Amino acid sequence: MTVVPKRRLALLGGGFSTDDDGLLDDWVLDQVSVARPRVCFIPTASGDAPAYMERFFGAYQSRSCEPSVLHLFRRELDDDALRTFLLSQDVVYVGGGNTANMLAVWRAHGVDRLLREAFDRGTLLCGISAGANCWAESSHTDSFGPLAHLSDGLGLLSGSVCPHYDSEPGRRSSYQAAVANRALPAGWAVEDGVGALFTGGLLTDFVTRTPRACLYRVEPGSDGGVDERAVQCRLLVAAQQRASTE
């Protein structure tokens, strides 16, 4: 009997690049049923910023996994080796930065096609900010300076995504306006601290490292406005804290 891999991706409102507690990073690794998962960080959106890569290794080398980084601005792999490398990963973690630039670079190198193939094979795809935007059909982004909509994502998650929903001035009102006038399709707005897992396109887990932080479903309203529905997330706690309460 053929086992069909689960197609899964996670939108992150935090992680090693912004948080010191590691709760969302642990949650990501908990989604993979492999003793030492292979985790590839893709920092294209930041222009392969060295400090970003160092922070990733600093966070993941101490965990039970095999971390690696995919460089595209200083590419080291030919097409065959690139495909072999990406398809061997259990987790692909995409960093923040400029969503539009990242997607353009990925397409130039064929990484967009390889990520779709990895997704179909069961690799967990995840990321923060631009690394959350990229998986959807459309996104709310500051790639062009002022907040705008980008209808150019990979389309692995239907609808749109808005990161930093609670932390950046203008995000909430601008995203709601874009959904209300249908410049963006209905979608998911992610507050900082939240993690949202989608399996087969359906929301299957939703967590937060920050009390009261939420995931929101935002859809056009019947009155020309929007309907915003909060999804109350499960609060993550550190392993030591869990042990003390058991």
TIRO-736809 format. One record per atom (N, C-alpha, C): atom name; x, z, y. Coordinates in steps of 0.001 Angstrom, whole numbers, plus 524288, in hexadecimal, padded with zeros to 5 digits. Layout:
   a     xx     zz     yy
  CA      X      Z      Y
...
This chain:
   a     xx     zz     yy
   N  80349  80000  7FB57
  CA  80000  80000  80000
   C  80375  80000  804E8
   N  80267  7FC7A  8086E
  CA  80582  7FC0E  80D2F
   C  803BD  8001F  81128
   N  8077B  8030A  81336
  CA  80654  806F1  81734
   C  8072A  8046F  81C90
   N  80317  80462  81FC3
  CA  80375  80223  824FE
   C  80592  8064B  828B7
   N  809EC  8053F  82B53
  CA  80C1F  80925  82EE9
   C  80859  80A60  83365
   N  80882  80F42  83525
  CA  80562  810C4  839A6
   C  807FC  80EC9  83EA1
   N  804F1  80C7A  841FF
  CA  806EC  80AB2  84708
   C  80616  80F17  84AF7
   N  80A5F  8116D  84CC4
  CA  809F1  81615  8500D
   C  80D60  815B0  854E6
   N  80B53  817B7  8591B
  CA  80E70  81821  85DDC
   C  80CC7  81D02  860D5
   N  81053  81EF4  86418
  CA  80F54  823C5  866FF
   C  810AC  82309  86CC0
   N  80D30  824D1  87013
  CA  80E12  824EB  875BB
   C  80FF4  82A61  87722
   N  81443  82AAF  879F1
  CA  8169A  82FBB  87B2D
   C  8169F  830B3  8810C
   N  81532  83583  8827A
  CA  81589  83738  887DF
   C  81A02  83AFC  888A4
   N  81DF0  83A89  88566
  CA  8227B  83DF7  885BA
   C  82602  83D0D  88116
   N  829BC  84089  88075
  CA  82D93  83FFD  87C4D
   C  832F1  84162  87E51
   N  836E0  83FAE  87B91
  CA  83C43  84150  87CB4
   C  83E09  84010  8823D
   N  83BE1  83BFC  88498
  CA  83DB5  83A5B  889C8
   C  83B91  83DB4  88E2E
   N  8376E  840A7  88D25
  CA  83500  843C2  8914A
   C  83456  84981  88FEF
   N  83466  84ACF  88AE3
  CA  83324  8501D  88934
   C  837BB  8528D  88645
   N  83826  857AB  886B1
  CA  83C5F  85A68  883FE
   C  83AAB  85CF9  87EE7
   N  83582  85D5C  87DEE
  CA  833C4  86040  8794C
   C  833C2  85CFA  87451
   N  833F8  857D2  874BB
  CA  83437  8547A  8701C
   C  82F3C  85426  86CF8
   N  82AEB  85624  86EFD
  CA  8261B  8565B  86BE5
   C  823F3  850EE  86AA4
   N  823F3  84D70  86E7A
  CA  821E7  84838  86D61
   C  82591  84516  869E1
   N  82AAE  8460C  86A4B
  CA  82E62  84366  866CD
   C  82D96  84538  86131
   N  82CC2  84A4B  86077
  CA  82BA9  84C4E  85B3A
   C  82694  84A06  85922
   N  822B8  8499C  85C8C
  CA  81DAF  84769  85AE5
   C  81E4E  841C1  85925
   N  8215C  83EB9  85BF6
  CA  82256  83945  85A6C
   C  824BA  83910  854F9
   N  828C3  83C2D  85411
  CA  82B63  83C16  84EF4
   C  827CE  83E10  84AA0
   N  82437  8419C  84BE5
  CA  82091  8439C  847FA
   C  81CD3  83F6C  84600
   N  81C47  83B2B  848E6
  CA  818B4  836F7  84748
   C  81B08  83385  84302
   N  82004  83443  841DB
  CA  822BA  830E2  83E21
   C  823F4  833FB  8392D
   N  8222A  83203  834C4
  CA  822EA  834C5  82FCD
   C  827FB  83312  82D2C
   N  82C3B  83394  83010
  CA  83171  8324A  82E1F
   C  834FB  836E4  82F61
   N  8384C  83864  82BA4
  CA  83B93  83CFF  82C6D
   C  83F16  83C78  83137
   N  841B6  83804  831AF
  CA  8450F  836F8  8363A
   C  8439A  831A2  83878
   N  83F83  83186  83BAB
  CA  83DC2  82C7A  83DC0
   C  841CD  829FC  8414D
   N  841EC  824E2  8413D
  CA  84540  821EA  844CC
   C  8423B  820FF  849DF
   N  84481  822D6  84E29
  CA  841E3  822AD  85339
   C  84525  81F65  856F2
   N  842EF  81B27  858CA
  CA  845A2  817AF  85C70
   C  84360  81850  861E6
   N  846B4  81975  8659F
  CA  84525  819CD  86B15
   C  84646  8149A  86DC4
   N  8426C  81293  870A5
  CA  84316  80DAB  8737F
   C  8429A  80ED1  87955
   N  846F5  80EC3  87C35
  CA  846E9  81023  881BE
   C  846C0  80B71  8856D
   N  84480  80714  883AB
  CA  84493  8023F  886C4
   C  84239  802FE  88C2F
   N  83DFD  805F9  88C95
  CA  83B3F  80687  89190
   C  83E97  8090F  895C5
   N  84289  80C00  89427
  CA  8461D  80E82  897DE
   C  84B0F  80B52  898AF
   N  84B40  80699  8967C
  CA  85003  80378  896C1
   C  85447  80598  89344
   N  852B5  80816  88EE8
  CA  85673  80A8B  88B46
   C  859CC  80EA5  88E13
   N  85744  811FB  8911F
  CA  85A0C  815FA  89421
   C  85D22  81994  89084
   N  86248  81A15  8913F
  CA  86582  81D54  88DC8
   C  863B1  82301  88D73
   N  86225  82549  891DA
  CA  8607B  82AC0  891C9
   C  85B93  82B81  88E83
   N  8582E  8279C  88E80
  CA  85360  827D8  88B6B
   C  854AB  827C1  88598
   N  8584B  8246E  88417
  CA  859EE  82420  87E9F
   C  85C9B  82934  87CEA
   N  85FCB  82B61  8805B
  CA  8626D  8304C  87F1B
   C  85E82  834B4  87E4E
   N  85A76  834C5  88196
  CA  8567B  838D7  88111
   C  8538D  8383F  87BE8
   N  8527D  83366  87A55
  CA  84FEE  8327F  8754A
   C  85346  8349C  870DA
   N  85837  8331C  870BB
  CA  85B98  83504  86C8C
   C  85C17  83AF0  86CB0
   N  85C5A  83D34  8715B
  CA  85CB3  842D6  871C9
   C  85805  84595  86F6D
   N  85370  84324  86FD7
  CA  84EAA  84570  86DC2
   C  84DEC  8446A  867F1
   N  84F89  83FD4  86615
  CA  84E36  83E4F  860B7
   C  852A0  83F0E  85CCB
   N  8576B  83F5F  85E85
  CA  85BA8  84031  85AC1
   C  85B55  84588  85824
   N  858E1  8494F  85AAC
  CA  85858  84E88  8586A
   C  85389  84F00  854F1
   N  8505C  84AE6  854BC
  CA  84BAB  84AFD  85185
   C  84CBE  84857  84C3F
   N  84919  8491F  848A6
  CA  849B0  846E4  8436F
   C  847EC  8412B  84388
   N  84B4D  83DDD  845AF
  CA  84A1F  8384E  84616
   C  84F33  83556  846DC
   N  84ED3  83029  846D8
  CA  85353  82CCD  847C6
   C  85256  829A4  84CB7
   N  85443  82B9D  8513A
  CA  8532C  828FE  85635
   C  856C1  82458  85732
   N  854AB  82085  859F3
  CA  857B5  81BF5  85B95
   C  85553  819D4  86092
   N  85835  81656  86322
  CA  8565E  813EF  867FE
   C  856EB  80E07  86793
   N  8530D  80B37  8698B
  CA  85358  80589  869CC
   C  854C3  803EA  86F57
   N  8596D  801B6  86FFF
  CA  85B29  7FF9C  87503
   C  85978  7F9E6  8755B
   N  8573F  7F85C  879BB
  CA  8561D  7F2D5  87A92
   C  85912  7F096  87F3C
   N  85A83  7F3E2  882FD
  CA  85D99  7F1F7  8875F
   C  86351  7F13F  885C8
   N  864EB  7F3C2  881A7
  CA  86A09  7F2DF  87F45
   C  8690C  7F215  8796F
   N  8668B  7EDB9  87843
  CA  864B3  7ECD2  872EF
   C  86943  7EC3E  86F2E
   N  868B8  7EED7  86AA4
  CA  86CE7  7EEE9  866CA
   C  86B55  7EC58  861A4
   N  8664B  7EB21  860E6
  CA  86457  7E929  85BEA
   C  8626C  7E38C  85C74
   N  8639E  7E050  85887
  CA  86150  7DB13  85886
   C  85BA3  7DB7D  856B8
   N  858EA  7D719  85688
  CA  8534E  7D742  8556B
   C  85217  7D9AF  8501F
   N  85505  7D83D  84C21
  CA  853FE  7DA54  846E7
   C  85510  7E02C  846AE
   N  85967  7E1CD  84909
  CA  85AC3  7E75C  848FA
   C  856E2  7EA87  84C33
   N  854F9  7E844  85079
  CA  85123  7EAF0  853BB
   C  84C19  7EBD0  850B2
   N  84A59  7E7E5  84DE1
  CA  8459B  7E873  84AC3
   C  84656  7EC89  84682
   N  84AB5  7EC43  843C3
  CA  84BC0  7F013  83FA3
   C  84BDC  7F59C  841CD
   N  84E5A  7F642  8464B
  CA  84ED3  7FB6A  848B8
   C  8497D  7FD9C  84A3B
   N  8465E  7FA92  84D07
  CA  8415D  7FC97  84ED3
   C  83D90  7FD96  84A57
   N  83D94  7FA35  8467B
  CA  839EC  7FADF  84227
   C  83B97  7FF3D  83E71
   N  84047  80155  83F25
  CA  84202  805BA  83BE0
   C  84091  80B00  83E37
   N  83E50  80B09  842F0
  CA  83D2C  80FF1  845A3
   C  837F9  81245  843DC
   N  837C9  81776  843CD
  CA  832E4  81A36  842BC
   C  82FF3  81B54  847C6
   N  832DE  81C16  84C07
  CA  83097  81D1F  8512D
   C  83376  819D3  85533
   N  8308B  8174E  8589D
  CA  832C9  814B9  85D2F
   C  830AC  81783  861FD
   N  83439  8198C  8652E
  CA  832D3  81CAC  869C7
   C  8349C  819A8  86E98
   N  830E5  81825  871E6
  CA  8321C  81500  87680
   C  8320C  81877  87B5D
   N  83625  81815  87E80
  CA  836AE  81B46  88321
   C  833DD  81913  887DD
   N  833EC  81C1E  88C10
  CA  83148  81AA7  890D6
   C  8349F  81742  89464
   N  8321C  81558  89886
  CA  834BA  811EF  89C44
   C  83102  80DBE  89E29
   N  832C3  808F5  89E60
  CA  82FB3  8049D  8A064
   C  82D27  8019F  89BE0
   N  827FC  8021A  89B75
  CA  82525  7FFAB  8971B
   C  825A8  7F9BE  8971F
   N  824DB  7F74F  89B96
  CA  824F5  7F198  89BE0
   C  82A52  7EF6E  89A78
   N  82E6C  7F1CC  89C8C
  CA  833B2  7EFF6  89B58
   C  834EA  7F099  8958E
   N  83350  7F513  89361
  CA  8344F  7F612  88DDC
   C  831BC  7F1EC  88A6C
   N  82CCC  7F0C4  88B6D
  CA  82A0E  7ECE5  88843
   C  82CA2  7E78A  888AA
   N  82E7C  7E62A  88D52
  CA  8311B  7E119  88E00
   C  8362C  7E0D7  88ADE
   N  83936  7E513  88AF1
  CA  83E19  7E531  887F2
   C  83CF0  7E50F  8821D
   N  83920  7E80B  88063
  CA  837BC  7E7F8  87AD5
   C  8365F  7E277  87911
   N  83352  7DFB6  87C27
  CA  831AF  7DA77  87A97
   C  8363D  7D6A6  87A7F
   N  839ED  7D76D  87E07
  CA  83E8C  7D40D  87E13
   C  841C5  7D4AE  8791F
   N  841B6  7D963  876E6
  CA  844DF  7DA80  8723D
   C  841A3  7DA95  86D30
   N  83C8F  7D99C  86D91
  CA  83939  7D9A3  868F2
   C  837DE  7DF09  866FF
   N  838EB  7E308  86A17
  CA  837C9  7E867  86867
   C  831E7  7E959  8681B
   N  82EDB  7E6D1  86B69
  CA  82927  7E778  86B37
   C  8270F  7E5F2  865DC
   N  828F5  7E19B  863B4
  CA  82726  7DFDB  85E8E
   C  828F2  7E3A0  85A49
   N  82DAE  7E597  85ABA
  CA  82FB4  7E930  856CD
   C  82CD2  7EE61  856E3
   N  82B4C  7F02E  85B81
  CA  8285B  7F513  85BCF
   C  822F5  7F474  8595F
   N  82091  7EFF2  85A1C
  CA  81B8A  7EEF2  85782
   C  81C33  7EEF5  85192
   N  82070  7ECAA  84FC4
  CA  8216E  7EC85  84A28
   C  8226D  7F202  84811
   N  82573  7F516  84AF0
  CA  82674  7FA7D  84957
   C  82164  7FD9A  84937
   N  81E1B  7FCDA  84D19
  CA  81904  7FF73  84D65
   C  815B9  7FE2A  84892
   N  81594  7F936  8471E
  CA  81298  7F78B  8428D
   C  814C5  7F9DD  83D86
   N  819CA  7FB16  83D86
  CA  81C46  7FD40  838D9
   C  81C06  80337  838A4
   N  819D8  805AD  83CAC
  CA  8191F  80B51  83C82
   C  81CCD  80E82  83FD0
   N  8203C  80BFF  842DC
  CA  8239B  80EF0  8466B
   C  82046  81182  84A9F
   N  82149  81675  84BC6
  CA  81E8F  81923  84FFD
   C  820F7  81776  8552D
   N  81DD4  81535  8589F
  CA  81F8C  813A5  85DCC
   C  81DAC  817AF  861B9
   N  82107  81948  86550
  CA  81F77  81D2E  86922
   C  822A8  81C8B  86E12
   N  8212A  81F5D  8722A
  CA  82436  81F27  876EE
   C  82184  821CE  87B79
   N  82488  82285  87F97
  CA  822CB  82527  88452
   C  822C6  82161  888E9
   N  81ED8  821C9  88C4F
  CA  81E8D  81EB5  8911B
   C  81E7C  818DF  88FC9
   N  8226E  815E0  8913F
  CA  822A0  81061  88FB5
   C  8225C  80FD4  889CC
   N  82484  813AB  8870C
  CA  82474  813A9  8815D
   C  81F32  814F0  87F06
   N  81B7D  816A4  88248
  CA  81609  8172C  8809F
   C  812EB  81266  88255
   N  813F9  8108D  88717
  CA  8113E  80BF5  8892C
   C  811B2  8072D  885AC
   N  81649  80667  88381
  CA  81788  80164  88107
   C  8142E  8001B  87C4E
   N  81220  80407  879A0
  CA  80F58  80303  874B3
   C  809DC  800D5  87596
   N  8078F  801DE  87A2B
  CA  80231  8004E  87B2E
   C  801D6  7FAA2  87D09
   N  7FD09  7F8C3  87D86
  CA  7FC2B  7F38D  87FB0
   C  7FDA5  7F36D  88577
   N  7FC44  7F792  88845
  CA  7FD20  7F7E4  88DE4
   C  7FEE2  7FD61  88F52
   N  8010F  7FDF0  89400
  CA  802D7  80320  89599
   C  802B4  803B8  89B7E
   N  802FE  80890  89D1D
  CA  80333  809FF  8A2A3
   C  808D9  80B6F  8A3CF
   N  80B55  808AC  8A76A
  CA  810FD  80904  8A7DC
   C  812D1  808B9  8AD7F
   N  81772  80AE1  8AE72
  CA  81A06  80A2B  8B37F
   C  81EB2  8067A  8B2F6
   N  81E84  8030F  8AF1A
  CA  822C3  7FF56  8AE25
   C  823DD  7FBDD  8B2D5
   N  81FEA  7FB07  8B61A
  CA  8207E  7F779  8BA88
   C  820AF  7FA6C  8BFB9
   N  821AB  7FF82  8BF72
  CA  821BD  802C3  8C41E
   C  81CBE  805D7  8C48B
   N  818E2  803F8  8C788
  CA  813D5  806A6  8C7CF
   C  81124  80696  8C282
   N  80DCA  80A6C  8C194
  CA  80AE5  80A97  8BCAE
   C  80792  805B1  8BC14
   N  807CA  80362  8B775
  CA  80511  7FE7A  8B677
   C  8039C  7FE3B  8B0B5
   N  800F4  7FA0E  8AF36
  CA  7FF94  7F954  8A9BC
   C  802E1  7F4F1  8A766
   N  8041E  7F59E  8A273
  CA  80755  7F1D5  89F9C
   C  8047B  7F04F  89AA2
   N  802B7  7EB85  89A52
  CA  7FFD8  7E9A8  895BB
   C  80389  7E686  89242
   N  8079D  7E91E  89076
  CA  80BCA  7E63C  88DCF
   C  80E52  7E976  8897F
   N  80B60  7ED2E  88745
  CA  80DA4  7F084  88342
   C  80DDD  7EDEA  87DF2
   N  80FAB  7F0D1  87A0E
  CA  81026  7EEAF  874C7
   C  80AE5  7EE62  871FA
   N  806FE  7F141  873D8
  CA  801CB  7F0DB  8718F
   C  8012C  7F373  86C48
   N  804A6  7F711  86AF3
  CA  80420  7F9E4  865F7
   C  7FFFD  7FE29  86653
   N  7FEA6  7FFAF  86B10
  CA  7FA5D  80356  86C12
   C  7F6A3  80098  86FD0
   N  7F1B1  80061  86E73
  CA  7EDF6  7FDA6  871C6
   C  7ED1A  8009F  876DD
   N  7EBBD  7FDB1  87AF2
  CA  7EAA5  80019  87FF4
   C  7EF85  8011D  88320
   N  7EF37  80516  88685
  CA  7F36D  8062F  88A2E
   C  7F578  80BC0  88994
   N  7F9F5  80CB5  88BFC
  CA  7FC75  811DB  88C01
   C  7FE34  81321  89187
   N  7FD7D  81814  89301
  CA  7FF81  81A09  897FE
   C  802A9  81EF6  896F6
   N  807C9  81EF1  897D9
  CA  80AF3  823B4  89745
   C  80AE3  826F1  89C49
   N  80D11  82BA8  89C07
  CA  80DC1  82F09  8A0A0
   C  8089F  82FD5  8A392
   N  80467  83066  8A0B2
  CA  7FF2F  83072  8A315
   C  7FE6F  83500  8A6DD
   N  80113  83954  8A5D3
  CA  80053  83E01  8A906
   C  804F0  83F38  8AC97
   N  8093B  83C70  8AC1A
  CA  80E07  83E35  8AEA9
   C  8100A  83AA5  8B2FF
   N  80E29  835D6  8B346
  CA  81011  83248  8B74F
   C  80BB2  83106  8BB26
   N  80CA6  831A8  8C036
  CA  808A2  830B6  8C427
   C  80645  82B41  8C3A9
   N  80128  82B0E  8C3B7
  CA  7FE68  82614  8C39F
   C  7FD4F  823E4  8BE47
   N  7FFB0  8260E  8BA3B
  CA  7FEF5  823DB  8B4FD
   C  7F932  82405  8B358
   N  7F6E5  82899  8B3B2
  CA  7F198  82942  8B1B0
   C  7EDBC  825BC  8B494
   N  7EDC3  825F5  8B9BA
  CA  7EA04  822E1  8BCC5
   C  7EAF8  81D03  8BC2B
   N  7EFDB  81B66  8BBFD
  CA  7F119  815DC  8BB7F
   C  7EF82  813C2  8B623
   N  7F087  816CC  8B20D
  CA  7EF04  8150F  8ACC9
   C  7E917  814C6  8AC51
   N  7E665  818B5  8AE53
  CA  7E0B7  818A5  8AE11
   C  7DE75  813F6  8B100
   N  7E0BC  812BC  8B585
  CA  7DED9  80E38  8B87E
   C  7DFBF  8092B  8B577
   N  7E441  808B0  8B2DF
  CA  7E56F  803F7  8AFE1
   C  7E1C3  80354  8AB42
   N  7E05A  807A4  8A8BE
  CA  7DCA9  80760  8A45B
   C  7D72B  8064A  8A65D
   N  7D5C4  808C7  8AABD
  CA  7D083  80808  8ACE7
   C  7CF84  8025A  8AE60
   N  7D374  7FFCE  8B0C3
  CA  7D29D  7FA50  8B256
   C  7D465  7F670  8AE2D
   N  7D5C5  7F895  8A99E
  CA  7D721  7F57E  8A4FE
   C  7DC20  7F248  8A5A1
   N  7DF77  7F3F5  8A943
  CA  7E4B9  7F1B9  8A978
   C  7E7D1  7F379  8A4B0
   N  7E67D  7F811  8A2AF
  CA  7E899  7FA08  89DBB
   C  7E410  7FB3A  89A1A
   N  7E4BA  7FA46  894FC
  CA  7E0A5  7FBD8  89152
   C  7E09D  801BF  8909C
   N  7DC84  803BE  88E41
  CA  7DC39  8094C  88CF9
   C  7E119  80AF3  889F8
   N  7E27D  80FDA  88A88
  CA  7E73F  81182  887D6
   C  7E81F  81751  887DC
   N  7ED07  818B5  8872A
  CA  7EEAC  81E1B  88679
   C  7F250  81FB9  88AE3
   N  7F123  8242A  88D47
  CA  7F461  82664  89166
   C  7F704  82B47  88F38
   N  7FC2F  82B82  88FBE
  CA  7FF4F  82F9A  88D38
   C  8018C  83346  8915A
   N  80018  83832  89115
  CA  8027E  83C0D  89484
   C  807CA  83DA7  89256
   N  80B26  83F9A  895B5
  CA  81051  8415F  893FD
   C  80FB3  845F3  89039
   N  812C0  845C0  88C07
  CA  81286  849CC  88808
   C  80F60  84858  88343
   N  80C98  843EE  8837D
  CA  808FE  84269  87F54
   C  80B8C  83E9E  87B81
   N  809EF  83ED6  8769E
  CA  80B4A  83AF5  872B8
   C  8064E  83913  87011
   N  805A6  833F5  86F8B
  CA  800EF  831B7  86D2B
   C  80285  82DE6  868EC
   N  800BD  82EDE  8642B
  CA  80202  82B8C  85FAD
   C  7FD5B  82818  85E52
   N  7FE72  82307  85DB5
  CA  7FA79  81F3F  85C30
   C  7FBED  81CF5  856DD
   N  7F829  81CF2  85359
  CA  7F8F1  81AC8  84E21
   C  7F4DD  81687  84D3E
   N  7F6A9  811D8  84C49
  CA  7F2FD  80D85  84BC3
   C  7EFBA  80CBA  850A9
   N  7F1F2  80DF0  85529
  CA  7EF36  80D3E  85A19
   C  7EBA7  811B1  85BA2
   N  7EB18  815A5  85836
  CA  7E7A7  81A0F  85946
   C  7EAD5  81EEF  85A9D
   N  7E8E9  82203  85E39
  CA  7EB7D  826E2  85FB4
   C  7EAFA  82AC6  85B39
   N  7EF5F  82C78  85907
  CA  7EF41  82FE3  85471
   C  7F1BE  83538  8554F
   N  7F4C6  835DF  85970
  CA  7F6E5  83AFE  85AC4
   C  7F80D  83B0F  86094
   N  7F754  83F98  862FE
  CA  7F82A  84015  868A1
   C  7F9E8  845A9  869B6
   N  7FE8B  84610  86BEB
  CA  80117  84B1F  86C8A
   C  80341  84BA8  87212
   N  804B2  85071  8737F
  CA  80735  8514F  8787C
   C  80AF7  855EB  8781A
   N  80F28  85598  87B08
  CA  812CD  859F2  87B81
   C  8116F  85D4E  8803A
   N  80DB0  85B88  88361
  CA  80C3F  85E1D  88844
   C  80687  85FBA  8881D
   N  80556  864B5  8888F
  CA  7FFD8  8665A  88886
   C  7FCB1  86374  88CA1
   N  7F811  861C0  88B09
  CA  7F43A  85F16  88E5A
   C  7F581  85961  88F69
   N  7F9FA  85763  88DC8
  CA  7FAFD  851C8  88E57
   C  7F77E  84EC1  88A97
   N  7F5A5  84A3E  88C52
  CA  7F1D6  84745  88947
   C  7F354  8417F  888CA
   N  7F0F3  83F25  88500
  CA  7F0B7  83980  88477
   C  7EB49  837EF  88660
   N  7EAE6  83381  88900
  CA  7E5DC  831C7  88B0C
   C  7E48E  82C50  88926
   N  7DFA3  82B9E  887E3
  CA  7DD89  82671  886ED
   C  7DAC6  824BF  88BEB
   N  7DC65  82056  88E1A
  CA  7DA45  81E81  89311
   C  7D7BD  8192F  8922B
   N  7D2AD  818C9  89378
  CA  7CFB5  81403  89292
   C  7CC8A  812AA  8976D
   N  7CB3E  80DAD  89820
  CA  7C7E5  80C42  89C92
   C  7C2A1  80EFF  89C22
   N  7C09C  810E5  8A096
  CA  7BB8F  8137B  8A0A0
   C  7B730  80FB7  8A1E8
   N  7B27D  8115A  8A0CD
  CA  7ADF4  80E08  8A1BE
   C  7ACAA  80D8F  8A78A
   N  7AEC6  81129  8AAC1
  CA  7AD8F  81124  8B051
   C  7B1D0  80EA3  8B3A1
   N  7B567  80BDA  8B122
  CA  7B9B5  8096C  8B3E7
   C  7BE75  80CD9  8B458
   N  7BE14  811B0  8B274
  CA  7C28B  81533  8B25F
   C  7C501  81550  8AD03
   N  7C6E0  819F0  8AB5F
  CA  7C931  81A7E  8A632
   C  7C6EE  81F45  8A377
   N  7C70B  81F07  89E51
  CA  7C5ED  8238D  89B17
   C  7CB1C  82595  89907
   N  7CC74  82A67  89A53
  CA  7D158  82CCE  8989B
   C  7D007  83143  894E4
   N  7D1E7  830D8  8900D
  CA  7D0D3  834DF  88C24
   C  7D5EC  83779  88A81
   N  7D63C  83C99  88B30
  CA  7DAE9  83F88  889B8
   C  7DAEC  8409A  883DE
   N  7DF62  83FD4  8816D
  CA  7E02C  84135  87BF2
   C  7E39B  84618  87BE4
   N  7E159  84A72  87A66
  CA  7E43B  84F63  87A60
   C  7E835  84F5C  875ED
   N  7ED16  85029  87752
  CA  7F151  84F88  8738B
   C  7F2DA  854AE  870F0
   N  7F4A4  8543A  86C2A
  CA  7F6B0  858BE  86951
   C  7FBD6  85A72  86BBB
   N  7FC6C  85F8D  86CAC
  CA  8011F  86194  86F28
   C  80581  86223  86B2E
   N  809F0  85FBF  86C4D
  CA  80E88  8603B  868F7
   C  81157  8655A  86A27
   N  81370  867C5  86613
  CA  8168D  86C80  866D0
   C  81B9A  86BEB  863C6
   N  81F9B  86EA8  8658A
  CA  824AB  86E6C  862F5
   C  8245D  870BF  85D84
   N  827F9  86F1C  85A15
  CA  82806  870EE  854AF
   C  82866  876D6  85464
   N  82BA6  8792C  857D3
  CA  82C4E  87ECE  857C0
   C  82731  88193  85915
   N  82443  87F4C  85CCB
  CA  81F57  881A5  85E60
   C  81B4F  88126  85A16
   N  81B4A  87CA4  85759
  CA  817AC  87C05  852FF
   C  818C4  87FF9  84EBB
   N  81DCF  880C1  84D96
  CA  81F4D  88457  84974
   C  81DAC  889EC  84AAC
   N  81DFF  88B6E  84FA9
  CA  81CB1  890C8  8512E
   C  816E4  891E7  850D4
   N  8139F  88DD0  850C3
  CA  80E01  88E9F  85088
   C  80BD1  88DC4  84B16
   N  80F0F  88C34  84777
  CA  80D29  88B31  84218
   C  80DBC  8900D  83EA9
